Amino acid sequence: MPLKNPVAPKFGEWLLYLMPRQERLEFSRELTSDYREAIRKFGLFGADMTFYLRIGICFWPRIRRSLVYGAGITAGIKLLLSFVSIIARNS
């Protein structure tokens, strides 16, 4: 039985609010229309999974950048500590 007025998953909508406003508005319109089409093609569960997957794809560049930046800082701190321990041993 098709839904008359399908509503996107609330948690997914909340995740969209973590995006900058302009990006969120553009992406939200596109996602909503795609969500309705996905319900017809894949059913409610498939449409929900597609919705979350698309949000994940949207956030991946930001997450990856944060991980790389964090790994760079961690590597820098480890290198600095290594130098400090070498200098301390040689003193």
C-alpha positions in Angstrom: 0.0 0.0 0.0 1.7 3.3 -1.1 2.0 6.1 1.4 0.1 9.2 0.5 2.7 11.6 2.0 6.0 9.9 2.8 8.2 11.5 5.4 11.9 11.1 5.4 13.5 9.5 8.5 13.7 12.0 11.4 17.2 11.0 12.4 18.4 11.6 8.8 16.7 15.0 8.8 18.5 15.8 12.0 21.8 14.8 10.5 21.2 17.2 7.7 21.0 20.1 10.2 24.7 19.5 10.9 25.5 20.8 7.4 25.8 24.5 6.5 22.4 26.0 5.7 22.8 26.6 2.0 24.1 23.1 1.3 21.4 21.6 3.6 18.6 23.3 1.7 19.8 22.2 -1.7 20.6 18.7 -0.6 17.4 18.4 1.4 15.2 19.2 -1.6 17.0 16.7 -3.8 16.9 14.0 -1.1 13.2 14.4 -0.5 12.2 13.9 -4.1 14.6 11.0 -4.4 13.2 9.5 -1.2 9.7 9.5 -2.7 10.9 7.8 -5.8 12.9 5.2 -3.8 9.7 4.3 -1.9 8.0 3.4 -5.1 11.0 1.4 -6.3 12.4 -0.2 -3.2 9.7 0.0 -0.5 9.9 1.9 2.8 12.9 0.0 4.2 14.9 0.3 1.0 14.1 4.0 0.7 15.3 4.6 4.3 18.6 2.8 3.7 19.1 4.8 0.4 18.4 8.0 2.3 21.0 7.2 5.0 23.5 6.0 2.5 23.2 9.3 0.5 23.6 11.3 3.7 26.7 9.2 4.6 28.2 9.9 1.1 27.6 13.6 1.6 29.4 13.6 4.9 32.2 11.3 3.9 34.6 14.1 2.6 34.2 16.0 5.9 34.8 12.9 8.0 37.8 11.8 5.9 39.3 15.3 6.1 38.9 15.2 9.9 40.4 11.8 10.2 43.4 12.7 8.0 43.9 16.0 9.9 43.6 14.2 13.2 46.1 11.5 12.1 48.5 14.2 11.0 48.3 15.9 14.4 48.8 12.6 16.1 51.8 11.7 14.0 53.3 15.1 14.6 52.9 14.8 18.4 54.5 11.3 18.3 57.4 12.6 16.2 57.9 15.5 18.6 57.8 13.2 21.6 60.3 10.9 19.9 62.7 13.8 19.4 62.3 14.9 23.0 63.0 11.4 24.3 66.1 11.1 22.1 67.4 14.5 23.3 66.7 13.6 26.9 68.6 10.3 26.6 71.6 12.0 24.9 71.8 14.8 27.6 
